[in-house]
Amino acid sequence: MGAEQRITFDSSGLDATINYLKYRTRDNFRVLVATRGNDFAFRHYQWSNMDTRTTAKEFWAGVLAKIPDWEAAIGHVSAVREHLQKQGQAMWLPGVLEYLPRGHTFDATVYLNLGYDNIAYGEDVALNLNHAPFHVDHHEAVYYLMHELAHAGYLKYNKIPNLTTPRTWSELAANVMFLTNLEGMGVLTPLRLRKKEARLGDPDYVALGDPAERKRRVNAYFEELERLESDPDRTVEEGDLEIYDRFSERPHRLWYVVGCHMAQVIEASRGVDALRELVRFGSQDFFEAYRGIQDPVRSLV
């Protein structure tokens, strides 16, 4: 794997949460909120939800209130953690590095938590071991780890945008394009391993494997994006920020599925080396590369 890769796992937030769920004291809750892992998750929540009002204590109280059976949750996350611990880097790291620039090095922490989300923020990531698909199939935790590390790799070269500050539709479109590139590479990264292990049941991959559904989502995505691009100087109003939800929300998850599709188009036309180098240059170059290729899906009538 070439250069030294420093990827460490931090269970501080997970362990503090388990301890609090067992022994619900004020001191234990205070420790839960203050751990590096849970603080990391909270800061990501503030960014992704554009929420500066909710406090860390309110945030974690809300997260824990959504766990109806805490004893079952502890059992699930313990089993998922054990599975992750058994998987050596040689199993999943080559697949991550395959889609990052040559010579890429990680210096990342993987924070394990119970109840928030699977995320990347800067060059570190977090996994919610209580994520329901992980309980059904522990392999999903490995695939999500690869997905989030792909983000961390991308964010080494590209600064994460402030979602609340676009002044014009052109700037809003640029944020959408950034997140499309980011999420598309995340979806693509574990795809080869998923195929090898015959685990393509995640809805994003089901959509990608259905030509008609793939076409529908590609067309829906570009209809929305081109609407923004058609009036680039228009001032962004508060309601316009809801477009982030339209691109990300289930069941269509447009920037996940379409971002992966775009990456596959580039890889098929220009090769994996060209695609991985585009990570270094960011979403504008990614979109220019894609738009310079005749996409057989978009050309279908």
PEMO-V805835 format. One record per pair of residues at least 12 apart in sequence whose ideal C-beta (glycine too) atoms are under 7 Angstrom apart, sorted by the first residue. I is the first residue (numbers start at 1). J is the second residue. Records with the same first field share a line. If there is no record, write none. Layout:
I: J / J
This chain:
1: 93 / 94 / 97
2: 103
3: 103 / 105
4: 105
5: 93 / 105 / 106
6: 106 / 107
7: 89 / 106 / 108 / 110
8: 109
9: 110 / 112
10: 36 / 37 / 109 / 110 / 111 / 112
11: 112
12: 35 / 36 / 37
13: 35 / 37 / 38 / 41 / 111 / 112 / 113
14: 37 / 77 / 112 / 113 / 114 / 129
16: 31 / 32 / 35 / 38
17: 32 / 113 / 114 / 115
18: 74 / 114
20: 32
21: 70 / 74
32: 60
33: 56 / 57 / 60
37: 111 / 112 / 113 / 126
38: 60 / 113
39: 56
40: 111 / 121 / 124 / 126
41: 111 / 113 / 116 / 126
42: 56 / 59
43: 121
44: 119 / 121
45: 59
47: 121
50: 163 / 164
63: 115 / 116
64: 115
66: 115
67: 115
73: 114 / 130
76: 130 / 135
77: 114 / 129 / 130
79: 138
80: 129 / 134 / 138 / 141
81: 112 / 129
83: 138 / 141
84: 141
87: 142
92: 142 / 145 / 146 / 193
95: 146 / 189 / 190 / 192 / 193
96: 146 / 149 / 150 / 153 / 189
98: 272
99: 150 / 185 / 188 / 189 / 275 / 276
100: 153 / 276 / 279
101: 276 / 277 / 279 / 280
104: 153
107: 123
108: 123 / 124 / 125 / 149 / 152
109: 124
110: 125 / 127 / 145
111: 124 / 126
112: 127 / 129
113: 126 / 128
114: 128 / 129 / 130
115: 128 / 130
116: 128
118: 131 / 144 / 148
119: 148
120: 148 / 151 / 152 / 155
122: 155 / 160
123: 152 / 155 / 156
124: 152
125: 148 / 149 / 151 / 152
127: 141 / 144 / 145 / 148
129: 141
137: 199
139: 197 / 199
143: 190 / 193 / 194
146: 189 / 190
147: 186 / 187 / 189 / 190
150: 185 / 186 / 189
151: 182 / 186
153: 279
154: 182 / 185 / 279
157: 279 / 280 / 282
158: 282
161: 175 / 178
163: 175 / 244
166: 236
167: 235 / 236
168: 232 / 233 / 234 / 235 / 236
169: 228 / 231 / 232 / 234 / 236
170: 232 / 233
172: 228 / 236 / 240 / 243
173: 225 / 228 / 229
176: 225 / 228 / 243 / 247 / 255
177: 283 / 287
178: 283
179: 255
180: 255 / 258 / 259 / 283
181: 259 / 283 / 286
183: 255 / 256 / 259
184: 256 / 259 / 260 / 262 / 263
185: 263 / 279
187: 204 / 256 / 259 / 260
188: 260 / 263 / 264
203: 251
204: 253 / 256 / 257
207: 257
208: 257 / 260 / 261
214: 261 / 297
215: 297 / 300
217: 252 / 254 / 257 / 258
218: 258 / 261 / 297 / 298
220: 252 / 254
221: 254 / 258
224: 243 / 246 / 247
261: 297
262: 290
263: 275
265: 290 / 293 / 295
266: 289 / 290 / 293
269: 293
270: 289
